[in-house]
């Protein structure tokens, strides 16, 4: 998967701290979420390199800002999102997962990765919530 992401430029950026070419790149934020993400308070870290946050700095960035509660979402529910969830929990954060802001792959033999992740989230996370609930909390 890493090799494919590299070959296709899925997370290609000119540098960790640069947003050059990000707008409209396909990795850009959905328009309806931009007001919330680009609010000057939301922490965005560089892409991780495998599944978990150990290869970038979200824990540092969150702690520097005194953040204790995190809402996760993403495109690989049973891989990246769950890896981040587990690490952030181990680091002492309160973590909720956005069920409708998370996607997952379907394996032709083993089944639905999204469903498997949702079951794990119910056991692990402080809550499994919808985007509407998160937006309501942010208002």
C-alpha positions in Angstrom: 0.0 0.0 0.0 2.8 2.4 0.8 4.5 1.8 -2.6 1.2 2.4 -4.4 0.6 5.7 -2.4 4.1 6.8 -3.3 3.7 5.9 -7.0 0.4 7.6 -7.4 1.4 10.7 -5.3 -1.6 10.2 -3.0 0.0 12.3 -0.2 2.5 14.1 -2.3 3.4 17.5 -1.0 6.4 19.7 -1.5 7.2 19.6 2.2 5.7 18.9 5.6 5.1 22.5 6.3 4.0 23.5 2.9 0.5 23.5 1.5 1.7 24.4 -2.0 -0.5 22.4 -4.5 -2.8 21.1 -1.7 -5.9 23.2 -2.7 -7.9 21.1 -5.1 -5.4 18.3 -5.2 -7.7 15.4 -4.2 -6.1 15.3 -0.8 -7.6 18.7 0.0 -10.4 19.2 2.6 -14.0 18.8 1.4 -15.5 22.3 1.0 -18.1 21.8 3.7 -15.4 21.0 6.3 -13.0 23.8 5.4 -14.6 26.4 7.8 -14.0 24.0 10.6 -10.5 22.8 9.6 -9.2 26.2 8.6 -10.5 27.9 11.7 -7.0 28.7 13.1 -7.5 26.3 16.1 -7.6 22.9 14.3 -4.4 21.0 14.4 -3.3 19.3 11.2 -0.1 17.2 11.1 1.8 15.8 8.2 0.7 12.5 6.7 1.8 9.4 8.6 4.0 7.0 6.8 2.5 3.6 7.6 -0.6 3.2 9.8 -0.1 4.9 13.1 0.9 8.3 14.3 4.4 7.2 15.4 6.0 8.6 12.3 4.6 12.1 12.6 3.9 14.4 15.5 0.2 14.6 16.4 0.8 13.8 20.1 3.3 16.6 20.4 1.1 19.0 18.5 -1.9 18.2 20.7 0.0 18.4 24.0 1.6 21.7 23.0 -1.9 23.1 22.7 -3.3 21.5 25.8 -5.8 19.3 23.8 -7.1 16.3 25.6 -10.1 15.3 23.4 -9.7 14.1 19.9 -12.2 13.2 17.1 -10.8 10.9 14.5 -12.0 10.1 10.9 -10.3 8.9 7.8 -10.3 6.6 4.8 -8.9 3.4 6.3 -11.0 2.6 9.3 -9.5 -0.7 10.3 -5.9 0.4 9.6 -4.9 4.0 9.9 -7.8 5.3 12.0 -7.8 2.4 14.4 -4.0 2.6 14.7 -4.3 6.3 15.6 -7.1 5.5 18.0 -5.1 2.9 19.9 -2.0 5.0 20.1 -3.9 8.2 21.3 -5.7 6.1 23.9 -2.4 4.7 25.2 -1.1 8.3 25.3 -4.0 9.3 27.6 -6.3 11.2 25.2 -10.1 11.0 25.2 -10.8 9.8 21.7 -14.1 9.7 19.7 -14.4 8.4 16.2 -16.7 9.9 13.5 -18.6 6.9 12.1 -19.7 8.8 9.0 -16.3 10.5 8.5 -14.6 7.2 8.3 -14.4 4.7 5.4 -13.0 1.2 5.1 -11.9 -1.4 2.6 -13.8 -4.5 1.7 -11.7 -7.6 1.4 -12.9 -10.2 -1.2 -12.5 -13.1 1.2 -12.3 -11.7 4.8 -15.1 -9.1 4.5 -15.9 -5.6 5.5 -13.1 -3.7 7.2 -15.4 -0.8 8.0 -17.8 -3.0 10.0 -14.8 -4.7 11.8 -13.4 -1.3 12.7 -16.8 0.0 14.0 -17.0 -3.1 16.3 -13.5 -2.4 17.6 -14.3 1.3 18.1 -17.3 0.4 20.2 -14.9 -1.5 22.5 -12.1 1.0 22.5 -13.2 4.6 21.8 -14.8 6.9 24.3 -17.5 7.3 21.7 -18.5 6.6 18.2 -20.3 9.7 16.9 -21.7 11.3 13.8 -20.3 14.3 12.0 -23.5 16.2 12.9 -22.8 15.5 16.6 -19.3 16.8 16.3 -20.3 19.9 14.5 -22.9 20.5 17.2 -20.2 20.2 19.9 -18.0 22.7 18.0 -20.7 25.4 17.7 
